[in-house]
Every structure is written in C-alpha cells, then in structure tokens.
C-alpha cells in the first residue's frame, strides 16, 4: 500500500508550525488548525491549508498530528474527532503529557474507529526547523508503519519502541536530562563569567571537551548573550514537563535528586516573567543571584 500523502497538523506553535512547513516541503498536502488564527495565516503563505476547526482539518487526511499545550486541549480535540469520526484515521500525538491522559484519548478514539499513536519528540523548536528531531514512537505497529514516510518528512531519526506509552516513557527519560543539563549549562556559564572569563570563549572551549552536551551547544549561545528570544522551547513548557516527569518517577519509587534541584528554578523563572521566553532564561536567574 502506498504511504498516505495527506496529513493534518493540529496545533501550529513553535514545534507544530515547523513540522507543518517541513511536511509541505517533503511533498505532503497539509491542512492545519490552531486556536490562534494568526498562526494559521502565517503558515498559509507556506502552503499549509487553513481549516476552521480541528475536525475540518482532518477531512480527507490519512494521518493527523497533534501538538498541544495541555491535557485539556487534547481532551477537547479528541471530543471533536469523536463527534465527527473519520474511521481509519491515524492520530499521531507528539505532545508531552501523562501517559494516563494519552491512554484515555487512545481508548476514546478507538471506539470511533481511529488509532492513536504515542509519539513524543526529542528536540527544540529550532531543531524542528532543520528536521533535527527524534521521534519516540509507540503503539499499534501497523499504524506506525503507515506513518514512516511522514516521520521522514520532518525528523532526523525515528525509534519504534513497542507498546503504547513507551514513547512517553522514553521522552520522560530524555527530558529529565534536558531539564538538568539546561540548568547545569547556565550554572557553568555564570560561574565562568563571574570568574572573569569571556562567555563566548567559555562556549568555544567547553564545547570541545568532556563537559560538553547537546543542550550546552543549543542553549549556551543564548545564555552567553543574555538574550532568550525567540524561544525554541518556552519556560512554561519545560516547567510543565518537569512536573510530569517528577510525578512519573515518584509513582515508580525512583529518586531524582538532580531534577528535584533543577525543577524549582523553572517555576521561579516563569513567575519572574520568563514564561514565554526560552528555557535558557534560567541563566538570567542564576546570573542575578551571582550579581552579574
């Protein structure tokens, strides 16, 4: 069977918008929907067809991707799909939510003849622009197979991880490291700067040695400049994700001391007005504490 070339993108934020553009560039016919009309208008210039609703976006599509800000948004989209079902539709859920919320969505869609895959992504919004994303896919293997061509249209690598929910489990592991590495990078750059080292020289030297990380490479330049816009992932998103990961680890009886130390800084940064700036802005809090 030929791979489906009609897709819908529900949620056109930093990640969803970049994915939609890349799918169009890869030859897919893409319809999109977002509650913010301005996001749809901007993408329409790049070949994404605007829809008046999520249900309208999936009309004629074989696969729909959902990139959403909250569990409430997921529940609303699922309710809309169930009210106007499209049997055979594959819904690829790429957000980071508690597994229980995705399982509930999967079960509701299944009753209406639609299949939900749990496929969170590893990567920033900036990486999404250049297709430098990793897909952590899980769920029905046959449905996953039908999505391989689509994943290749916006991601660098795709991992099939088996049973539904394993994608999210792997994402929690990955984002624990992201949350910790981001704070560690900020802490290191503040320390070096306070000691009199040039921030740009810190980036150059540390990135060549054992202390380097992908997060240091991606967010260190923003920290060195003290400029945290445009965001590649907002402070609000990582603060949300850190809470989900902490709850997941607690339920398993796993201690996460480094996450426990890092996570409060994201909440503090959000409260300080950085909610919609890049997570690199945690650097601003540590710099202020250091008197920089």
Buried (B, 14 or more C-beta within 10 A) or exposed (E): EEBBBBBBBBBBBBBBBBBBBBBBBBEBBBBBBBBEEEBBEBBEEBBBBBBEBBBBBBEEBBBBBBBBBEBEBBBBBBEBBBEEBBEEBBBBBBBBBBBEBBBBBBEBBEEBEBBBBBBBBBBBBBBBBEBBBBBBBBBBEEBBEBBBBBBBBBBBEBBBBEEBBBBBBBBBBBBBBBBBBBBBBBBBBBEBBEEEEEBEEBBEBBBEEEEBBBBBEBBBBBBBEBEBEEBBBBBBBBBBBBBBBBEBBEEEEEEBEBBEEBBEBBBBBBEEEBBBBBBBBBBBBBBEEEEE
